[in-house]
Amino acid sequence: MMPNSKITAGEKMAVMANDITYIKKEVTEINQKLSHEYVTKIEFEPLKKIVYGLIALILTAVVSGMLAVVIIR
């Protein structure tokens, strides 16, 4: 069995203060990553349109080729 150990209110406060400091540090790191390493929706929108356009063009070519093979036979 473990011996009876009572944690005082001061110790609890110290642990909570340490946890809050750690959480604040982590939130600061996350905010820095969001502002420097990731792309916003506004910045990504033109790229998204280009990629979707290229995919549509490729799919149109494939479907047209398949239809040409079926119609020619």
C-alpha angles and dihedrals in degrees: 000000000000118000118251107268121179120203112215125224090248092056091049090051091049091052092048092048089051091049092049091051090051092049092049090051092050093048090051090052091049091050091051091051092048093051098042111025106036132067121236123231091251092054092046098049098083092048090049091053092050093049093046090049092052092048091050090050092050093047091048090053092049094048091045090051092050091049091048091053092049095045095046093054 
